[in-house]
Amino acid sequence: MDARVNRSGRLIARAVPLLLIVALPAALHAQQLPSNVAGLVAQARDRIVDQSADPKPLIDRINTAADRASDPSQRALIRGTALWLRAELQLRSDDINAARASIEEAQRAVAPIAAPVRVKGDLLLSLGNLYMMRDQAAEALSAFQRAYRIFEQLHEVRSQALALQSIGSLYVVAHDDHRAERYFRQASLLYGGDDILSLSLHNSRGNVLLILERYREADAEYTEAVRLARKLGKPVLEARILDNLARSQIEARDLRDAHATLDRAFALAKGVDVGGLERLLKSTAAKLAKDEGNLPRAAALIGETFEGIDLKTTTQDFRTPHLFAYLIYRKLGEDRLALRHLEALKRLSDEAAKVATTNSAALMAARFDYANQELTIQRLKTEQLQKAAHFQRVLFLSLGLATLVVILLLSVGLFTIRRSRNQVRAANRVLASTNAALEKALRAKTEFLATTSHEIRTPLNGILGMTQVMLADDAIAGDVRERLEVVQGAGLTMRALVDDILDVAKIESGNLSVDPVPMDFRTLAEEVARLWTDPAHAKGLAFDVQLDGAPGWIVSDPSRLRQLLFNLLSNALKFTSAGAIGLKAEAVQGEGDAGERLRIAVSDTGIGIPADKLGEIFESFRQADSSTTRQYGGTGLGLTICRNLAEALGGVIRVASTPGEGSTFTLDLPLLRAEPPTALPSAADAGTGVLILERNPITRAMLRTLFEAEVDRVRFAKDGDEALQLLELEQFDALVIDEAALATPTQDLVEGIAILCRIQPNLCTTLLWSGQDAEQHSQFLDAGLTQVIEKPVAGTELVTAALPASARKKNKLGNDPLVSQAA
């Protein structure tokens, strides 16, 4: 049997899978695909080509991305690409019917896209490959031609070359080898900038040249294809091409070179038997052994080639191995085996001849005009040269014009600078004198503000004290009480304003000072958070406090830190009507050699700040806009003070905000850790102390003023659990309990009192109570209370009753106008 015919059958069977491998990279550059989808397409393509993993999950993710796309054209493009990938996978699995359904569905998906897109051409290439597998040559040629025209409209020369290569493969199947070689040559001339496409072209041309018995030319094409496969890191492809090269070398009687080629192919295919590659390599090695006269080795290798295979059902891939087996067994005198392989070879040859005849006739009726292709290629090259020449002309003209403009501008600039130099000097002298006058005016303003603020604070404290006393008097009528509350609220607002003005005066005069001392930062932050918890809840806001990452003992100014936190939380609460405010503090590592940093973030879900106002809010007497001042009040000094305090502490304050969503103010301060006290001081060393169980921040502030004049330590707890912790850590002389702070839905008031009294049984324990039940009064005393005082009570009376004589300082309490409602 003619060896040329047998080689043709083998190469024909391998043309379509290799073409499919080359077709896949077009997906990587699919037009208008989002970057994340393009990445998924590239991964799916690699899995289809390399068979390294299942590409179906990636295809499903691409389909999901199509469902989420809002633009109809984008959705159609992504879905069409996913279906195209699925069709390619099905073609490689020989599931032709499923592949046809996927291609048709993909074409329907991209049909609404009016403009030509590459995926339409890719689908036509896949459809042409499907027709080739079904031996429908005319339909395949039509599909390849339509794909070529789409790529021509898009000026996709790479894809045009791919379409020409597909047509060349079609002529290989039809045994029109000369025309096939011409199409492969056209494809290589049209585009050579893609390694994997060049690899396929060189391999395909080598196949055709081998069929035409032009062995030296075939060897050159195969060698270049091997180099590209090695460069791309495709060992399976390299092994297949080496097999083709070895066959060409055997036909050319270069047996030594064929030995080396096969050894390398076997090494690459070891353990990776894709598509029966190792069997095909063994059949080629058997032919080489026969030609060398080593018939036993040839028989062993050809036996391994067909081991476990039914000779009646072999495919075109085994056409040449059947010929080799027939020749080897006939040489060995094993006529029965030789006859079986001859029958299988005849069956496959008849099938190939039938396919070739059918395809040749179909191609004669639908042949692509070669002259028109040459003209089109020449036109494309001419257009590319014209575009390059036009671009160079535009570039040179633009550079010349830009140079001329720069020279003109420099000349005008130099002339203007020389002309205005004296004017600038005169203006600088005027500015210097103006700056000196402004500095004097600023100092005078600062001194005036400081003096005036001090003068205002003295009578204001008297007004606030008197309103507190009057509000504590139950005999005051309701309308008078309302007016007094208005006076007190206005007075508190005015006092805050005066305090802010004094701080600003200190800042502007340079008298702002900090006093770094060892302090417990976490305790300070918790106290500030407790102060703002009830006001936040009263406004219907959640208060998220995160202090798990906060440091304990550090070296800093506790009063300045407290003022910073107070101002930021006050702003957050003021400008938030719904949602939540938050306080988060943590120790972080600074960049480079910056060391540890203390980072404090105060967030809210309030009105937010426009981006163009973020720099203005830190200026004195400035807010985001005038409507903010009218709606929320304030002077615009709080953030100015915060910025200057942060800088005085060696740090910075930053803000991030989205209008309508909220703001986050972040303090970034240097962190210098301090050693905590080695032991808690004893009662004798710590001085006298009182623990007050009260959850209202305003009442706490008033009680602190009352008791700090009499004892060394005043501690507060907001609930029973916190009071228990303090009693276990410190010794106190007196315990004052407000009934509202201790009673909870899960714990009885009497039970809570008994638990606290058992911790330090010698305490003077006082309960502030508003009830009148005598029986319950007795229960309180039985639980361990020293006394029960009915609310309301005057401040002097409370201090006198709650503190034993031994707990007082030497100075005595004077007439204090403050009255505790213990609310």
C-alpha positions in Angstrom: 0.0 0.0 0.0 1.2 3.5 -0.8 3.0 5.0 2.1 2.0 8.5 1.1 -1.7 7.7 1.5 -1.1 6.2 4.9 0.8 9.2 6.2 -2.0 11.4 4.9 -4.6 9.6 6.9 -2.6 9.8 10.0 -2.0 13.6 9.6 -5.6 14.3 8.6 -6.8 12.7 11.8 -4.5 15.0 13.8 -5.3 18.3 12.0 -8.6 19.1 13.7 -7.4 18.7 17.3 -4.4 20.9 16.7 -6.5 23.5 15.0 -8.8 23.6 18.0 -5.8 24.2 20.3 -4.7 27.2 18.2 -8.2 28.6 18.0 -8.5 29.0 21.8 -6.1 31.9 22.5 -8.4 34.4 20.7 -10.6 34.4 23.8 -7.8 36.1 25.8 -8.4 39.3 23.9 -12.1 39.1 23.5 -13.4 42.6 22.7 -15.1 44.6 25.4 -15.0 41.9 28.0 -14.5 43.2 31.6 -11.1 42.5 33.0 -12.3 40.0 35.6 -14.2 38.0 33.0 -11.3 38.1 30.6 -9.1 36.6 33.3 -11.7 33.7 33.8 -11.8 33.2 30.0 -8.0 32.9 29.9 -7.9 30.4 32.7 -10.7 28.3 31.1 -8.8 28.4 27.8 -5.6 27.1 29.4 -7.5 24.3 31.1 -9.2 23.2 27.8 -5.8 23.2 26.0 -3.7 21.6 28.7 -6.3 19.4 30.2 -4.7 20.3 33.6 -8.0 20.8 35.4 -11.8 20.8 34.8 -12.7 24.1 33.0 -16.5 23.7 33.7 -16.5 25.6 37.1 -14.8 28.6 35.3 -17.3 28.5 32.5 -20.1 28.5 35.1 -18.6 31.5 36.8 -18.5 33.3 33.4 -22.2 32.5 32.9 -22.9 33.9 36.4 -21.0 37.1 35.4 -23.3 37.4 32.4 -26.4 37.2 34.6 -25.0 40.0 36.7 -24.1 42.3 33.8 -26.5 45.3 33.5 -25.8 46.3 29.9 -27.6 44.0 27.4 -24.8 44.0 24.9 -22.2 43.2 27.6 -24.4 40.4 28.9 -24.8 39.0 25.4 -21.1 39.1 24.7 -20.1 37.4 28.0 -22.8 34.7 27.6 -21.8 34.1 24.0 -18.1 33.7 25.1 -19.1 31.2 27.8 -21.1 29.1 25.3 -18.2 29.2 22.8 -15.8 27.9 25.5 -18.3 25.1 26.3 -18.6 24.2 22.6 -14.7 24.0 22.3 -14.6 21.7 25.3 -17.3 19.5 23.8 -15.5 19.4 20.5 -12.3 18.2 22.2 -14.4 15.5 23.9 -15.9 14.4 20.5 -19.4 15.3 21.7 -20.3 16.8 18.4 -24.1 17.0 18.9 -23.7 18.9 22.2 -21.1 21.2 20.6 -23.5 22.0 17.7 -26.2 22.9 20.2 -23.8 25.1 22.2 -22.6 26.9 19.1 -26.2 27.6 17.9 -27.2 28.9 21.4 -24.1 31.1 21.4 -24.9 32.5 18.0 -28.5 33.3 19.2 -27.0 35.0 22.2 -24.7 37.4 20.3 -27.1 38.0 17.4 -28.6 41.2 19.1 -25.1 42.8 18.9 -25.3 44.8 15.7 -21.6 45.6 15.4 -19.2 42.8 14.3 -17.4 41.3 17.3 -14.7 38.7 17.4 -16.7 36.1 19.2 -18.9 35.8 16.2 -15.9 34.9 14.1 -14.6 32.5 16.7 -18.0 30.7 16.7 -17.8 30.4 12.9 -14.3 28.9 13.2 -15.6 26.4 15.8 -18.6 25.6 13.5 -16.2 25.0 10.6 -14.2 22.6 12.8 -17.4 20.8 13.7 -18.3 20.4 10.0 -14.9 19.0 9.3 -15.4 16.4 12.0 -18.7 15.5 10.2 -17.0 15.4 6.8 -19.2 18.4 5.6 -16.5 20.2 3.6 -18.7 22.7 1.8 -20.4 23.8 5.0 -17.0 24.0 6.7 -15.5 26.1 3.9 -18.5 28.5 4.1 -18.1 28.9 7.8 -14.4 29.6 7.5 -15.0 32.1 4.8 -17.6 34.0 6.8 -15.3 34.0 9.8 -12.5 35.5 7.6 -14.8 38.3 6.5 -15.8 39.2 10.0 -12.1 39.3 11.1 -11.3 41.4 8.0 -14.0 44.0 9.1 -12.4 44.1 12.5 -8.8 44.4 11.0 -7.9 41.3 13.1 -5.0 40.0 11.0 -4.2 37.3 13.5 -7.7 35.9 13.3 -7.6 36.2 9.5 -4.5 34.1 9.4 -6.2 31.6 11.7 -9.2 31.4 9.2 -6.8 30.8 6.3 -5.0 28.1 8.2 -8.4 26.4 8.9 -9.2 26.5 5.1 -5.7 25.0 4.4 -6.5 22.1 6.9 -9.8 21.6 5.0 -7.8 21.1 1.7 -5.5 18.6 3.5 -8.6 16.5 4.2 -9.6 16.7 0.5 -6.0 15.6 -0.6 -5.5 18.9 -2.4 -2.0 19.2 -0.8 -0.7 21.9 -3.1 -3.6 24.2 -2.4 -3.4 23.4 1.3 0.4 24.4 1.3 -0.5 27.6 -0.4 -3.1 28.6 2.2 -0.7 27.8 5.0 2.0 30.0 3.4 -0.5 32.8 3.0 -1.4 32.6 6.7 2.2 32.7 7.7 2.9 35.7 5.5 -0.2 37.6 6.8 0.7 37.3 10.5 3.7 36.0 12.4 3.5 37.7 15.8 1.9 34.9 17.8 4.0 31.9 18.8 1.2 29.4 19.2 -0.3 30.3 15.8 3.1 30.1 14.2 3.7 26.7 15.8 0.5 25.4 14.3 1.3 26.9 10.9 4.8 25.3 10.8 3.4 21.9 11.9 0.7 22.0 9.3 3.1 23.0 6.5 5.4 20.2 7.6 2.5 17.7 7.4 1.7 18.8 3.8 5.4 18.8 2.8 5.8 15.3 4.2 2.8 14.1 2.2 4.4 15.7 -0.9 7.7 13.8 -0.1 9.6 17.1 0.3 11.4 15.7 3.4 14.1 18.4 3.9 11.6 21.2 3.8 9.3 19.2 6.1 12.1 18.7 8.6 12.8 22.5 8.7 9.1 23.3 9.4 8.9 20.6 12.1 12.2 21.8 13.8 10.8 25.4 14.0 7.5 24.1 15.4 9.5 22.1 18.1 11.4 25.2 19.0 8.1 27.2 19.5 6.5 24.4 21.5 9.5 24.3 23.9 9.4 28.1 24.2 5.7 28.0 25.1 6.2 25.2 27.6 3.9 22.7 25.8 5.5 19.3 26.3 2.6 17.3 24.8 2.6 19.4 21.7 6.3 19.1 21.4 6.1 15.3 21.7 3.5 15.1 18.9 5.6 17.3 16.6 8.7 15.3 17.4 6.8 12.2 16.3 6.0 13.8 12.9 9.7 14.9 12.6 10.8 11.3 13.3 8.5 9.9 10.6 10.0 12.4 8.1 13.5 11.5 9.1 12.7 7.8 8.7 11.3 8.4 5.2 14.4 10.4 4.4 16.6 7.4 5.7 18.1 9.7 8.5 17.8 6.8 10.9 20.3 8.1 13.5 18.5 11.5 13.7 15.2 9.6 14.0 16.6 7.7 17.0 17.5 10.9 18.9 14.1 12.5 18.0 12.1 9.5 19.3 14.1 9.3 22.5 13.3 12.9 23.3 9.6 12.4 22.4 9.3 9.4 24.7 10.9 11.4 27.5 8.4 14.2 27.1 5.4 11.8 26.8 6.4 9.7 29.9 3.5 9.6 32.3 1.4 12.0 30.2 -0.4 9.7 27.6 -2.8 12.2 26.1 -4.8 10.9 23.1 -2.8 7.7 22.8 0.4 9.6 22.2 2.7 6.9 23.6 1.1 4.2 21.3 1.7 6.4 18.3 5.3 6.9 19.3 5.8 3.2 19.7 4.5 2.5 16.2 7.0 5.0 14.8 9.8 3.4 16.8 8.6 0.0 15.4 9.0 1.3 11.8 12.5 2.6 12.7 13.5 -0.8 14.2 12.2 -2.6 11.0 14.2 -0.3 8.7 17.3 -1.0 10.9 16.7 -4.8 10.5 15.8 -5.3 14.2 12.6 -7.3 13.6 12.2 -8.7 17.2 12.2 -5.2 18.6 9.9 -4.0 15.8 7.5 -6.9 16.6 7.6 -6.1 20.4 6.9 -2.4 19.9 4.1 -2.9 17.3 2.5 -5.4 19.7 2.6 -2.8 22.5 1.0 -0.3 20.2 -2.1 -2.4 19.6 -2.2 -4.0 23.0 -5.8 -4.0 24.3 -7.3 -2.4 21.1 -10.0 -4.0 18.9 -8.6 -3.9 15.3 -12.1 -3.6 13.9 -12.9 -0.3 15.6 -9.6 1.7 15.3 -9.7 5.3 14.2 -7.8 7.2 11.5 -5.0 7.9 14.0 -4.0 4.2 13.7 -4.0 4.1 9.9 -0.2 4.4 9.6 0.5 2.1 12.6 -1.7 -0.6 10.8 0.5 -0.2 7.7 3.7 -0.6 9.9 2.2 -3.7 11.6 1.3 -5.3 8.2 4.8 -4.7 6.9 6.5 -6.0 10.1 4.3 -9.2 10.5 4.7 -10.0 6.8 8.4 -9.7 7.1 8.3 -12.1 10.1 6.1 -14.5 8.3 3.1 -14.1 10.6 0.5 -14.0 7.8 -2.5 -14.2 10.1 -1.6 -11.1 12.0 -0.4 -9.4 8.8 -3.8 -10.1 7.2 -5.8 -8.7 10.2 -3.9 -5.4 10.1 -4.2 -5.3 6.3 -8.0 -5.6 6.6 -8.1 -2.8 9.2 -5.9 -0.7 6.9 -8.2 -1.2 4.0 -11.2 -0.3 6.1 -9.6 3.0 7.2 -8.2 3.7 3.6 -11.7 3.3 2.1 -13.2 5.6 4.7 -10.4 8.2 4.0 -10.9 7.9 0.3 -14.6 8.4 0.6 -14.2 11.5 2.8 -11.5 12.9 0.4 -13.7 12.4 -2.6 -16.7 14.0 -1.0 -14.8 16.9 0.4 -12.9 17.5 -2.9 -16.1 17.7 -4.8 -17.7 20.1 -2.3 -14.6 22.3 -2.3 -14.6 22.5 -6.1 -18.1 24.1 -5.9 -17.2 26.6 -3.1 -13.5 27.3 -3.6 -12.1 30.5 -2.1 -10.7 32.8 -4.8 -6.9 32.8 -4.3 -6.3 35.9 -6.4 -8.8 37.9 -4.3 -7.0 36.7 -1.1 -3.6 37.9 -2.4 -5.2 41.2 -3.3 -6.8 41.6 0.1 -3.5 40.7 1.9 -1.6 43.3 -0.3 -4.3 45.9 0.4 -4.0 45.2 4.2 -0.2 45.6 4.0 -0.6 48.8 2.0 -3.1 50.2 4.5 -0.8 49.4 7.4 2.1 51.2 5.6 -0.1 54.2 4.8 -1.2 54.4 8.5 2.4 54.2 9.7 3.5 57.0 7.3 0.5 59.2 8.3 1.3 58.6 12.0 4.9 59.6 11.4 3.9 62.8 9.6 1.4 63.8 12.3 4.0 63.0 15.0 6.7 65.1 13.4 4.3 68.0 12.8 3.1 67.9 16.3 6.6 67.8 17.8 7.6 70.8 15.6 4.5 72.8 16.6 4.9 72.0 20.3 8.6 73.1 20.2 7.6 76.4 18.5 4.9 77.0 21.1 7.3 76.2 24.0 9.9 78.7 22.6 7.3 81.4 22.2 6.0 80.9 25.7 9.5 81.0 27.2 10.2 84.2 25.4 7.0 85.8 26.6 7.6 84.5 30.1 11.1 85.9 30.3 10.0 89.3 29.1 7.1 89.4 31.6 9.4 88.4 34.5 11.9 91.1 33.7 9.1 93.7 33.4 7.4 92.8 36.7 10.4 92.2 38.9 10.4 95.7 40.5 6.6 95.5 41.0 7.1 92.2 42.9 9.7 93.7 45.1 7.5 96.7 46.0 4.6 94.3 46.7 6.8 92.3 49.0 7.7 95.4 51.1 4.0 96.2 51.4 3.2 92.6 52.4 5.9 92.6 55.0 4.5 95.7 56.7 0.9 94.4 56.4 1.9 91.1 58.0 3.5 92.9 60.9 0.3 94.9 61.4 -1.8 91.7 61.2 0.4 90.0 63.8 -0.1 92.8 66.2 -3.9 92.8 65.6 -4.0 89.0 66.1 -2.1 89.2 69.4 -4.5 92.0 70.5 -7.5 89.9 69.5 -6.2 86.9 71.4 -5.5 88.8 74.5 -9.0 90.4 74.3 -10.7 87.0 73.9 -8.8 85.5 76.8 -9.5 88.4 79.1 -13.2 88.7 78.1 -13.7 84.9 78.4 -12.3 84.9 82.0 -14.5 87.8 82.9 -17.6 86.1 81.5 -16.9 82.7 83.2 -17.0 84.2 86.8 -20.6 85.5 86.7 -21.7 82.6 84.5 -20.6 80.0 87.1 -22.8 81.9 89.6 -25.8 81.8 87.3 -25.4 78.1 86.7 -25.0 77.3 90.4 -28.1 79.3 91.3 -30.2 77.6 88.5 -29.2 74.2 89.9 -30.3 75.2 93.4 -33.6 76.6 92.1 -34.3 73.5 90.0 -33.7 71.3 93.0 -36.6 73.1 94.8 -39.8 71.1 94.3 -41.9 74.1 95.3 -41.1 75.9 92.0 -44.0 76.1 89.6 -43.9 74.2 86.3 -43.8 77.2 84.0 -41.0 78.8 86.1 -39.1 75.5 86.1 -39.3 75.3 82.3 -37.8 78.8 82.1 -35.1 78.0 84.5 -34.2 74.9 82.5 -33.9 77.1 79.4 -31.6 79.5 81.3 -29.5 76.5 82.5 -29.2 75.0 79.0 -28.2 78.4 77.6 -25.7 78.9 80.4 -24.1 75.5 79.8 -23.9 76.2 76.1 -22.3 79.6 76.8 -19.8 78.0 79.2 -18.7 75.5 76.6 -18.3 78.4 74.2 -16.2 80.3 76.7 -14.0 77.2 77.4 -13.5 76.8 73.6 -12.5 80.4 73.2 -10.0 80.2 76.1 -8.4 77.1 74.5 -8.2 78.8 71.1 -6.6 81.9 72.8 -4.0 79.6 74.4 -3.3 78.0 71.0 -2.9 81.2 69.1 -0.7 82.8 71.8 1.5 79.7 71.9 0.7 79.0 75.6 -0.9 75.5 74.9 1.1 73.0 76.9 0.9 69.3 77.6 2.0 67.4 80.6 3.0 63.8 79.7 2.7 61.5 82.7 2.2 57.7 83.1 -1.6 57.1 82.7 -4.0 54.2 82.1 -5.3 55.0 78.6 -7.8 52.1 78.5 -9.4 53.2 81.7 -9.6 56.8 80.5 -11.2 55.7 77.2 -13.7 53.5 79.1 -14.7 56.4 81.4 -15.2 58.8 78.4 -17.3 56.1 76.6 -19.5 55.6 79.7 -20.0 59.3 79.8 -21.5 59.3 76.3 -23.4 56.0 76.4 -26.6 57.3 78.0 -26.8 60.4 75.8 -26.4 58.2 72.7 -29.1 55.8 73.8 -31.4 58.7 74.7 -31.1 59.9 71.1 -31.8 56.4 69.8 -28.3 55.7 68.6 -26.1 52.6 69.0 -22.7 53.2 70.6 -20.0 50.7 69.4 -17.0 50.8 71.7 -13.9 48.7 70.6 -11.1 48.9 73.1 -9.7 45.3 72.9 -6.6 46.4 71.0 -6.1 49.6 73.1 -2.9 49.9 75.2 -3.0 50.1 79.0 -0.4 52.3 80.6 1.2 54.9 78.4 3.0 58.2 78.8 0.8 61.1 77.6 -1.4 64.0 78.9 -4.6 62.5 80.3 -6.5 65.8 80.4 -5.7 66.6 76.8 -6.5 63.0 75.6 -9.8 63.2 77.5 -10.6 66.6 75.9 -9.8 65.2 72.4 -12.1 62.2 72.9 -14.8 64.3 74.5 -14.9 66.8 71.6 -14.9 64.2 68.9 -17.7 62.1 70.5 -19.7 65.3 71.1 -19.5 66.1 67.4 -20.4 62.6 66.4 -23.5 62.6 68.7 -24.5 66.1 67.6 -24.5 65.4 63.8 -26.0 61.9 64.0 -29.8 61.6 64.1 -30.1 57.9 63.3 -27.8 54.9 63.2 -24.7 54.6 65.4 -21.6 56.3 66.7 -18.4 54.4 67.4 -15.1 54.6 69.4 -12.2 52.4 68.5 -8.6 52.5 69.8 -5.7 50.2 69.0 -1.9 50.1 69.1 -0.5 49.7 65.6 3.0 49.5 64.1 4.1 52.7 62.3 5.7 52.8 58.9 9.5 52.4 58.7 11.2 53.5 61.9 8.2 55.3 63.3 7.7 52.8 66.1 4.3 52.1 67.7 1.4 54.4 67.2 -1.8 54.9 69.1 -4.7 55.1 66.6 -8.1 56.3 67.8 -11.1 56.4 65.4 -14.4 58.1 66.2 -17.1 57.3 63.6 -20.7 58.2 63.0 -23.5 57.6 60.5 -24.5 61.2 60.5 -24.8 63.9 57.7 -21.2 63.5 56.5 -19.0 66.2 55.1 -18.5 67.1 51.4 -15.1 66.4 50.0 -14.4 70.1 49.2 -15.1 71.1 52.8 -12.8 68.6 54.6 -10.0 71.1 54.9 -12.2 73.9 56.1 -13.8 72.2 59.1 -10.5 72.4 61.0 -10.4 76.2 60.7 -11.7 78.4 63.6 -15.4 79.4 63.5 -15.9 77.2 60.4 -18.4 74.5 59.7 -19.3 72.6 56.5 -21.9 75.3 55.6 -24.2 77.9 57.3 -27.2 75.5 57.3 -25.2 73.2 59.6 -24.7 76.0 62.1 -28.4 76.9 62.0 -29.6 73.3 62.4 -27.1 71.8 64.9 -25.6 74.9 66.6 -22.0 75.1 67.7 -19.2 77.6 67.1 -16.9 75.7 64.8 -14.0 75.7 67.4 -14.1 72.1 68.6 -12.2 70.6 65.6 -9.7 73.5 65.6 -8.9 72.6 69.2 -8.7 68.9 68.4 -6.2 69.5 65.5 -4.0 71.7 67.7 -4.1 69.3 70.6 -3.2 66.4 68.4 -0.2 68.3 67.0 0.8 69.3 70.6 0.8 65.6 71.5 3.0 64.8 68.5 0.3 63.4 66.2 -2.2 64.2 63.5 -5.9 64.1 63.0 -7.5 63.0 59.7 -11.1 62.7 58.5 -12.8 60.5 55.9 -16.4 61.2 55.1 -19.1 60.4 52.6 -22.1 62.9 52.5 -25.2 61.3 53.7 -23.4 58.2 55.1 -21.2 59.5 58.0 -17.7 60.5 58.9 -14.7 58.9 60.7 -12.1 61.1 62.5 -8.8 59.3 63.2 -6.2 60.4 65.7 -2.7 59.1 65.0 -0.5 59.7 68.1 3.0 58.4 69.1 2.8 55.6 71.6 5.2 55.4 74.5 4.3 52.6 76.8 4.7 52.9 80.6 5.1 50.3 83.3 1.8 49.9 85.3 2.0 50.3 89.1 3.5 47.1 90.7 0.7 46.9 93.3 -2.4 48.7 94.2 -1.9 51.2 97.1 -3.3 50.1 100.5 -6.1 52.0 102.0 -3.8 53.9 104.2 -1.5 55.0 101.4 -4.3 55.7 98.9 -6.2 58.0 101.2 -9.9 58.1 101.8 -12.2 57.1 99.0 -15.9 56.8 98.0 -17.5 54.6 95.3 -20.6 55.9 93.7 -22.9 53.6 91.7 -24.6 56.0 89.3 -25.3 55.7 85.5 -26.3 59.3 84.6 -23.2 61.2 83.3 -24.6 64.6 84.4 -25.4 63.4 87.9 -21.9 61.9 88.1 -20.3 65.2 87.3 -22.3 66.9 90.0 -21.5 64.2 92.6 -17.8 64.4 91.7 -17.8 68.1 92.5 -19.5 67.4 95.9 -17.3 64.6 97.0 -13.8 65.5 95.7 -13.6 68.3 98.2 -14.0 65.8 101.1 -12.1 62.6 100.0 -9.0 61.7 98.1 -10.6 59.4 95.6 -14.0 59.4 93.9 -14.8 56.4 91.7 -17.9 55.7 89.6 -19.6 52.6 88.4 -22.5 52.4 86.0 -23.8 49.0 87.1 -23.4 46.3 89.7 -20.8 44.3 87.8 -18.5 47.3 87.4 -19.0 48.2 91.1 -18.0 44.6 92.1 -14.8 44.9 90.0 -13.8 48.2 91.7 -14.6 46.8 95.2 -12.3 43.8 94.6 -9.5 46.1 93.3 -9.6 49.0 95.8 -10.5 49.8 99.4 -13.2 52.4 100.0 -14.6 54.2 103.1 -18.1 54.8 101.7 -20.4 53.4 99.0 -23.3 55.4 97.6 -25.8 53.5 95.5 -28.6 54.9 93.3 -31.5 52.5 93.1 -31.8 53.0 89.3 -28.2 51.9 88.6 -28.4 48.7 90.6 -31.9 47.3 89.8 -32.0 45.2 86.6 -34.7 43.0 85.1 -32.7 39.9 86.0 -31.6 40.9 89.5 -33.6 42.0 92.6 -32.5 45.3 94.2 -32.1 43.7 97.7 -30.0 40.8 96.2 -27.7 43.3 94.4 -27.2 45.3 97.7 -26.4 42.1 99.6 -23.7 41.1 97.0 -22.0 44.5 97.2 -22.1 44.7 101.0 -20.4 41.3 101.4 -17.3 42.4 99.4 -16.3 45.1 102.0 -18.5 44.6 105.0 -17.1 47.6 107.0 -18.2 50.1 104.4 -20.5 53.0 105.2 -23.2 52.0 102.6 -25.9 54.5 101.5 -28.9 53.9 99.2 -30.5 56.8 97.5 -34.2 55.7 97.3 -37.4 57.3 96.1 -39.8 54.7 97.6 -42.0 54.8 100.7 -42.4 51.1 101.5 -41.4 50.5 105.2 -41.1 46.7 104.8 -38.7 47.1 101.8 -36.8 49.7 103.8 -36.2 47.0 106.5 -35.1 44.5 103.9 -32.5 46.9 102.6 -31.0 47.3 106.1 -31.0 43.6 106.7 -29.1 43.1 103.4 -26.2 45.1 104.9 -27.0 48.8 104.2 -25.9 51.3 106.7 -28.6 53.8 105.8 -31.3 54.7 103.3 -31.7 58.3 102.2 -34.9 59.4 100.3 -34.5 61.5 97.2 -34.2 64.4 96.5 -31.5 65.4 99.0 -29.3 68.6 99.2 -25.6 68.2 98.3 -24.3 69.2 101.8 -26.7 66.8 103.5 -25.7 63.9 101.2 -22.0 64.4 101.8 -22.5 64.7 105.6 -24.7 61.6 105.8 -22.7 59.4 103.4 -19.2 60.0 104.6 -18.0 58.9 108.1 -15.9 61.4 110.0 -12.8 59.2 109.5 -13.1 59.4 105.7 -13.1 63.2 105.5 -10.2 65.5 104.7 -9.2 68.1 107.3 -11.0 70.9 105.4 -14.7 71.0 105.9 -17.4 71.2 103.4 -18.8 74.7 103.0 -22.3 75.7 101.9 -22.6 74.0 98.5 -25.5 75.1 96.3 -25.5 71.9 94.3 -28.4 69.6 94.9 -28.4 65.9 94.0 -31.5 64.4 92.4 -29.7 61.1 92.1 -31.7 60.4 89.0 
